[in-house]
Amino acid sequence: MIAAGIRNRWNAARVCSWLALLMLLSECRDQQASALQKLAGKNYSLSVAEFFKAAKNGDEEAIGWFIQAGVEPDVTDGEGGTALNMAARAGSVRAIDALLKHGAHLPVDDAAVNRLLGDSVRSHDLATLNALLALDLKPTPGRTDVPLAVAATEDDRAMIDALLPLSAGQVDTALFAAAKMGGVSVISTLLNAGASVFARTSEEARTPLMIAAQEGHHEAVDLLLGAGADRFAVDAKGFIAGEHAQAALHAALANRLLEPASAEESRVHPLIDGAAVHVQLASLGDQLMLTGCRERVMPFALEAISGTSATVRLLEEKRSVTLELGAPLPDTPWKLDKLKLGGAVFKQAGGQERFMLTKDCPARHGLLCAVIRVESTGGSFEASEGDRFHLAEDSSVTILVKKVAPLAVTLVNASDGKRQWKLVLAGRNR
């Protein structure tokens, strides 16, 4: 009797559960049918493309109906884009809110986050970008869709100003984009934010100057040259900026860029490492001025070219060697790659880095160095990170070049490790 009662109650409970499930399914079918009817009333059909159209149009009601009708809120197109991307590109904060309300998930991997933020930049709607940033989405360095680079391409100053404080490590990528577009105002902003004219693209080792030259942007080229860009820097294929302009049929610009080196470009200042500098410790920040930044001079000089060979002076060893194409510079990772434009191009063995030697201009490559002017003597030194110099009036005081950046140099009193000075380009700062 007891067992039968338990069995009856269990059967009754199972029947109730099935009835509840059937009612729920019926209700869901009714809700789905209602959603489909409402979508049809707005001339939408049930498809991913139409769902994305609703997101693009900022149609909050339709977004809810699509999801109610069975569309997954995070469904993607063939390229990985979601309805959130469509809403961001359309500049619709309301559509973004509706998608999140109905179960859409924010991206978590860096590339997807950058893409979503980049789409909001393309909308030119600052409120949309700020809404996404308020959701704790942050731009990250990457190869594609870096939001600051998108803003530079779109020449949107409001977007650039909003992203710069969040874009550490991304200003060089943005500078490549700005150089391609030729926007001098954007280029200037990025340079002031610390972007480097010596930065190179990862694929072809091109500089911002090479990119601007290829696009024929005269004003951008002038701005980059004024910031210290090297006309004779070589990319991964052995081309310099002038050759890029020449290949793109920008004849006037190419002629300017292929002119012989000027006196200033040829000038090499002595290295500060180990030097005795005539400054007073108490006023060091006032007596030293940062006048520019450049890459460090390679310790080689081109003496002559004859046929397929080049004679190179090894400055540190104070001897000369004659090399045929493909031959290595003694005790270095560099080998003679090609002869052109009256110069010799050297390639790093097993790598893509190159530099070019000409008779009238020293080759500069790699390590960033600052040009520091000593006010008391009028002379200048080139300084790289890790260099040390002492005071001429007190050799017991050693100053360390702690950091070299395109816009500033940090010096430290290495004798006590306490006092620091920051020299700022085109000005002085203690």
C-alpha positions as CSV (number, residue, x, y, z in Angstrom):
1,M,0.0,0.0,0.0
2,I,2.7,2.4,1.0
3,A,4.8,1.6,-2.1
4,A,1.7,2.0,-4.4
5,G,1.0,5.5,-2.8
6,I,4.6,6.6,-3.4
7,R,4.4,5.3,-7.0
8,N,1.1,7.2,-7.6
9,R,2.5,10.4,-6.2
10,W,5.7,10.0,-8.3
11,N,3.6,9.4,-11.4
12,A,1.4,12.4,-10.6
13,A,4.5,14.6,-10.2
14,R,5.9,13.3,-13.5
15,V,2.7,14.2,-15.3
16,C,2.7,17.7,-13.8
17,S,6.3,18.2,-14.9
18,W,5.5,17.1,-18.4
19,L,2.4,19.4,-18.5
20,A,4.5,22.3,-17.3
21,L,7.1,21.6,-19.9
22,L,4.5,21.4,-22.6
23,M,3.0,24.6,-21.4
24,L,6.4,26.2,-21.5
25,L,7.1,24.9,-25.0
26,S,3.8,26.2,-26.1
27,E,4.5,29.6,-24.6
28,C,7.9,29.7,-26.2
29,R,6.4,28.8,-29.6
30,D,3.8,31.5,-29.1
31,Q,6.5,34.0,-28.2
32,Q,8.6,33.0,-31.2
33,A,5.6,33.2,-33.5
34,S,4.7,36.6,-32.0
35,A,8.3,37.8,-32.5
36,L,8.3,36.5,-36.1
37,Q,5.1,38.3,-36.8
38,K,6.5,41.6,-35.4
39,L,9.6,41.3,-37.4
40,A,7.6,40.7,-40.6
41,G,5.6,43.9,-39.7
42,K,8.9,45.8,-40.0
43,N,9.9,43.9,-43.2
44,Y,12.6,41.8,-41.5
45,S,13.0,38.1,-42.3
46,L,14.6,35.6,-39.9
47,S,18.3,35.5,-40.9
48,V,21.6,36.5,-39.5
49,A,22.0,39.2,-42.2
50,E,18.7,40.7,-41.2
51,F,19.7,40.6,-37.5
52,F,22.8,42.4,-38.3
53,K,20.8,44.9,-40.3
54,A,18.7,45.6,-37.2
55,A,21.8,46.2,-35.1
56,K,23.2,48.5,-37.8
57,N,20.0,50.4,-37.9
58,G,19.9,50.7,-34.1
59,D,16.5,49.0,-34.0
60,E,16.2,48.1,-30.4
61,E,12.8,46.4,-30.7
62,A,13.8,44.3,-33.7
63,I,17.0,43.2,-31.9
64,G,14.9,41.8,-29.0
65,W,12.5,40.1,-31.4
66,F,15.2,38.5,-33.4
67,I,16.7,37.0,-30.2
68,Q,13.2,36.0,-29.0
69,A,12.7,34.3,-32.3
70,G,15.8,32.1,-31.7
71,V,18.8,34.1,-33.1
72,E,21.9,33.7,-30.9
73,P,22.9,37.2,-29.8
74,D,26.6,36.3,-30.3
75,V,26.2,34.8,-33.8
76,T,29.0,35.9,-36.2
77,D,29.3,36.6,-39.8
78,G,31.8,35.0,-42.1
79,E,34.6,37.3,-40.8
80,G,34.0,36.9,-37.1
81,G,32.0,40.1,-36.7
82,T,29.0,40.2,-34.4
83,A,25.9,42.3,-34.0
84,L,27.8,44.3,-31.4
85,N,30.4,45.2,-34.1
86,M,27.6,46.4,-36.4
87,A,26.0,48.5,-33.7
88,A,29.4,50.0,-32.8
89,R,30.2,50.9,-36.4
90,A,26.7,52.5,-36.7
91,G,27.4,54.6,-33.6
92,S,24.3,53.3,-31.8
93,V,24.7,53.1,-28.0
94,R,21.1,52.1,-27.7
95,A,21.6,49.1,-30.0
96,I,24.7,48.1,-28.0
97,D,22.7,48.3,-24.7
98,A,19.8,46.3,-26.3
99,L,22.2,43.5,-27.4
100,L,23.8,43.3,-24.0
101,K,20.4,43.3,-22.3
102,H,19.3,40.4,-24.4
103,G,22.4,38.3,-23.7
104,A,25.2,39.4,-26.0
105,H,28.7,39.0,-24.5
106,L,31.5,41.5,-24.7
107,P,34.6,40.2,-26.4
108,V,37.4,39.0,-24.1
109,D,40.4,38.4,-26.4
110,D,42.6,41.4,-27.4
111,A,42.0,41.2,-31.1
112,A,38.2,41.1,-30.8
113,V,38.3,44.0,-28.2
114,N,40.4,46.1,-30.6
115,R,38.1,45.3,-33.5
116,L,35.0,46.4,-31.5
117,L,36.7,49.6,-30.3
118,G,38.0,50.2,-33.9
119,D,34.4,49.9,-35.2
120,S,33.2,52.5,-32.8
121,V,36.0,54.8,-33.9
122,R,34.8,54.3,-37.5
123,S,31.4,55.5,-36.5
124,H,32.9,59.0,-35.6
125,D,30.5,58.9,-32.6
126,L,32.5,59.7,-29.5
127,A,29.6,58.7,-27.2
128,T,29.8,55.1,-28.6
129,L,33.5,54.8,-28.0
130,N,33.1,56.2,-24.5
131,A,30.3,53.8,-23.8
132,L,32.5,50.8,-24.7
133,L,35.4,52.2,-22.7
134,A,33.1,52.6,-19.7
135,L,32.5,48.8,-20.0
136,D,36.2,48.3,-19.1
137,L,37.2,47.5,-22.7
138,K,40.8,48.6,-23.3
139,P,42.8,48.9,-26.5
140,T,45.9,46.8,-26.7
141,P,48.9,46.7,-29.1
142,G,48.4,44.5,-32.1
143,R,48.9,44.1,-35.8
144,T,45.4,45.0,-37.0
145,D,42.5,47.2,-35.9
146,V,44.5,49.0,-33.2
147,P,41.9,51.7,-32.3
148,L,44.4,54.6,-32.2
149,A,45.6,53.6,-35.7
150,V,42.0,53.5,-36.9
151,A,41.5,57.0,-35.4
152,A,44.6,58.2,-37.2
153,T,43.4,56.7,-40.5
154,E,40.0,58.3,-40.0
155,D,41.7,61.6,-39.1
156,D,39.4,61.9,-36.1
157,R,41.0,64.2,-33.5
158,A,38.3,63.7,-30.9
159,M,38.8,59.9,-31.1
160,I,42.6,60.3,-30.9
161,D,42.4,62.5,-27.9
162,A,40.1,60.0,-26.1
163,L,42.3,57.0,-27.0
164,L,45.8,58.5,-26.4
165,P,45.8,58.1,-22.6
166,L,44.8,54.4,-23.0
167,S,47.2,53.6,-25.8
168,A,50.6,53.1,-24.4
169,G,52.8,51.2,-26.8
170,Q,50.4,51.9,-29.7
171,V,51.5,55.3,-30.9
172,D,54.1,54.0,-33.4
173,T,51.4,51.9,-35.1
174,A,49.2,54.9,-35.3
175,L,52.1,56.9,-36.8
176,F,52.4,54.5,-39.6
177,A,48.7,55.0,-40.3
178,A,48.9,58.7,-40.1
179,A,52.0,58.8,-42.4
180,K,50.0,56.8,-45.0
181,M,47.1,59.3,-44.8
182,G,49.4,62.3,-44.7
183,G,47.6,64.2,-41.9
184,V,50.2,66.5,-40.6
185,S,48.1,67.5,-37.6
186,V,47.7,63.9,-36.5
187,I,51.3,63.1,-37.2
188,S,52.3,66.1,-35.0
189,T,50.0,65.0,-32.2
190,L,51.5,61.4,-32.3
191,L,55.0,62.7,-32.3
192,N,54.3,64.9,-29.3
193,A,52.8,61.8,-27.6
194,G,56.1,59.9,-28.0
195,A,55.8,58.2,-31.4
196,S,59.2,57.5,-33.0
197,V,60.2,58.5,-36.5
198,F,62.6,55.6,-36.3
199,A,59.9,53.0,-35.7
200,R,59.7,50.3,-38.4
201,T,56.8,48.1,-39.6
202,S,57.1,44.5,-38.6
203,E,56.7,43.0,-42.1
204,E,58.9,45.2,-44.3
205,A,60.9,47.3,-41.8
206,R,59.6,50.5,-43.3
207,T,59.7,53.8,-41.5
208,P,57.0,56.5,-41.3
209,L,59.1,58.5,-43.8
210,M,59.1,55.7,-46.3
211,I,55.3,55.3,-46.0
212,A,54.7,59.1,-46.4
213,A,57.1,59.2,-49.4
214,Q,55.4,56.4,-51.2
215,E,52.1,58.1,-50.8
216,G,53.5,61.4,-52.1
217,H,52.7,63.5,-49.0
218,H,55.1,66.4,-49.2
219,E,54.0,68.1,-46.0
220,A,54.1,64.9,-44.0
221,V,57.6,64.2,-45.3
222,D,58.8,67.6,-44.3
223,L,57.3,67.2,-40.8
224,L,59.0,63.8,-40.3
225,L,62.3,65.0,-41.6
226,G,62.1,67.9,-39.2
227,A,61.5,65.5,-36.4
228,G,64.8,63.7,-37.3
229,A,63.7,61.0,-39.7
230,D,66.6,59.5,-41.7
231,R,66.4,59.8,-45.5
232,F,69.0,57.0,-45.8
233,A,67.4,54.4,-43.6
234,V,66.9,51.1,-45.5
235,D,63.9,48.8,-45.4
236,A,63.9,45.0,-45.5
237,K,64.2,45.0,-49.3
238,G,67.1,47.5,-49.4
239,F,65.1,50.6,-50.5
240,I,65.3,54.1,-49.0
241,A,62.5,56.7,-48.8
242,G,63.4,58.4,-52.0
243,E,63.2,55.2,-53.9
244,H,59.7,54.6,-52.6
245,A,58.7,58.0,-53.8
246,Q,60.4,57.3,-57.2
247,A,58.7,53.9,-57.6
248,A,55.3,55.6,-56.9
249,L,56.0,58.2,-59.6
250,H,56.3,61.1,-57.2
251,A,59.2,62.6,-59.1
252,A,59.6,66.0,-57.4
253,L,59.5,64.4,-53.9
254,A,61.8,61.6,-55.0
255,N,64.4,64.2,-56.3
256,R,64.3,66.0,-53.0
257,L,64.7,62.8,-50.9
258,L,67.6,61.5,-53.2
259,E,69.7,64.6,-52.9
260,P,73.2,64.2,-51.4
261,A,73.4,64.4,-47.6
262,S,73.4,67.9,-46.1
263,A,76.1,69.1,-43.7
264,E,73.8,68.5,-40.8
265,E,72.9,65.0,-41.9
266,S,76.6,64.2,-42.3
267,R,77.6,65.7,-38.9
268,V,78.7,63.2,-36.3
269,H,79.0,64.4,-32.7
270,P,81.4,62.8,-30.3
271,L,79.9,60.1,-28.0
272,I,79.2,61.2,-24.4
273,D,80.2,57.9,-22.9
274,G,83.3,58.4,-20.9
275,A,83.5,62.1,-21.7
276,A,84.3,65.0,-19.3
277,V,81.5,67.5,-19.7
278,H,81.8,71.1,-18.6
279,V,78.7,71.6,-16.5
280,Q,78.0,72.3,-12.8
281,L,76.1,69.7,-10.9
282,A,73.8,72.3,-9.2
283,S,72.6,73.6,-12.6
284,L,73.1,70.6,-14.8
285,G,69.4,70.7,-16.0
286,D,69.9,74.3,-17.2
287,Q,73.2,73.7,-18.9
288,L,72.3,70.7,-21.0
289,M,69.8,70.9,-23.9
290,L,68.3,68.1,-25.9
291,T,68.4,69.2,-29.5
292,G,67.4,66.1,-31.3
293,C,67.3,62.3,-31.5
294,R,68.7,60.0,-34.1
295,E,70.0,56.4,-34.5
296,R,73.5,55.7,-33.5
297,V,76.3,55.9,-36.1
298,M,77.6,52.6,-37.4
299,P,81.4,52.3,-36.9
300,F,82.0,52.0,-40.7
301,A,82.8,54.4,-43.5
302,L,82.6,53.9,-47.3
303,E,85.9,54.7,-49.0
304,A,85.3,53.6,-52.6
305,I,83.2,51.5,-54.9
306,S,84.7,49.7,-57.9
307,G,82.7,47.3,-60.0
308,T,81.0,44.8,-57.7
309,S,83.2,45.6,-54.7
310,A,83.3,48.2,-51.9
311,T,86.1,49.4,-49.8
312,V,85.0,50.0,-46.2
313,R,86.9,51.6,-43.4
314,L,86.5,49.9,-40.0
315,L,86.6,52.9,-37.8
316,E,87.1,51.2,-34.5
317,E,89.9,49.0,-35.8
318,K,91.4,51.8,-38.0
319,R,91.8,49.6,-41.0
320,S,90.1,49.1,-44.4
321,V,88.7,46.1,-46.1
322,T,87.6,45.5,-49.7
323,L,84.4,43.3,-50.0
324,E,82.7,41.6,-52.9
325,L,78.9,41.2,-53.0
326,G,77.9,38.7,-50.3
327,A,81.1,39.0,-48.3
328,P,80.8,39.7,-44.6
329,L,82.2,42.7,-42.7
330,P,84.9,41.1,-40.5
331,D,83.7,40.1,-37.0
332,T,80.1,41.5,-37.6
333,P,76.7,40.0,-38.5
334,W,76.6,42.2,-41.7
335,K,77.4,41.3,-45.3
336,L,77.5,43.4,-48.4
337,D,74.1,43.0,-50.1
338,K,74.0,45.4,-53.0
339,L,75.6,48.5,-54.5
340,K,73.4,51.4,-55.6
341,L,73.0,55.2,-55.6
342,G,76.7,55.5,-55.1
343,G,76.4,53.6,-51.8
344,A,76.7,50.1,-50.3
345,V,73.8,48.3,-48.6
346,F,74.6,45.8,-45.9
347,K,72.3,43.1,-44.7
348,Q,72.2,41.3,-41.4
349,A,73.0,37.6,-41.8
350,G,69.8,35.6,-41.2
351,G,67.7,38.7,-40.7
352,Q,65.9,41.5,-42.6
353,E,67.7,44.5,-41.1
354,R,69.9,46.6,-43.4
355,F,71.8,49.8,-43.4
356,M,73.4,51.9,-46.2
357,L,76.8,53.5,-46.4
358,T,77.5,56.4,-48.6
359,K,80.6,58.5,-49.0
360,D,79.0,61.7,-47.8
361,C,76.8,60.4,-45.0
362,P,77.5,58.0,-42.1
363,A,75.2,55.1,-41.7
364,R,72.8,55.1,-38.7
365,H,71.0,52.1,-37.5
366,G,69.4,50.6,-34.4
367,L,70.2,52.1,-31.1
368,L,68.4,55.5,-30.4
369,C,70.7,58.2,-29.2
370,A,70.1,61.8,-28.1
371,V,72.0,64.9,-29.3
372,I,72.8,66.9,-26.2
373,R,74.1,70.4,-26.4
374,V,76.4,71.8,-23.7
375,E,75.5,75.5,-23.3
376,S,78.8,76.6,-21.7
377,T,80.9,75.3,-24.7
378,G,78.4,75.2,-27.5
379,G,79.5,71.7,-28.3
380,S,77.2,68.6,-28.6
381,F,77.4,65.0,-27.7
382,E,75.5,61.9,-28.8
383,A,74.2,59.8,-25.9
384,S,72.6,56.4,-25.7
385,E,71.0,54.6,-22.8
386,G,73.6,53.2,-20.4
387,D,76.3,55.8,-21.4
388,R,78.1,57.5,-18.5
389,F,80.0,60.8,-18.3
390,H,81.6,62.8,-15.5
391,L,81.9,66.4,-14.7
392,A,85.0,68.1,-15.9
393,E,85.3,70.1,-12.7
394,D,84.6,67.1,-10.5
395,S,85.5,63.7,-11.9
396,S,84.1,62.0,-8.8
397,V,80.6,62.8,-10.1
398,T,79.3,60.4,-12.7
399,I,76.1,60.9,-14.6
400,L,74.2,58.0,-16.1
401,V,72.0,58.3,-19.3
402,K,69.1,56.3,-17.9
403,K,66.6,56.6,-20.7
404,V,66.5,57.9,-24.2
405,A,63.1,58.5,-25.9
406,P,62.2,60.5,-29.0
407,L,61.1,63.5,-26.9
408,A,63.1,63.3,-23.7
409,V,66.2,62.0,-22.0
410,T,66.5,61.1,-18.4
411,L,69.8,61.5,-16.6
412,V,70.7,60.2,-13.1
413,N,73.5,61.1,-10.7
414,A,75.1,57.6,-10.7
415,S,77.3,58.6,-7.8
416,D,74.4,58.7,-5.3
417,G,71.4,57.5,-7.3
418,K,69.2,60.3,-6.0
419,R,69.2,63.3,-8.3
420,Q,67.5,63.0,-11.7
421,W,67.1,65.4,-14.6
422,K,64.8,65.2,-17.6
423,L,65.8,67.0,-20.8
424,V,62.9,67.7,-23.1
425,L,63.3,68.2,-26.8
426,A,63.3,71.9,-27.9
427,G,63.4,73.0,-24.2
428,R,64.8,72.2,-20.8
429,N,63.3,70.8,-17.7
430,R,65.1,70.1,-14.5
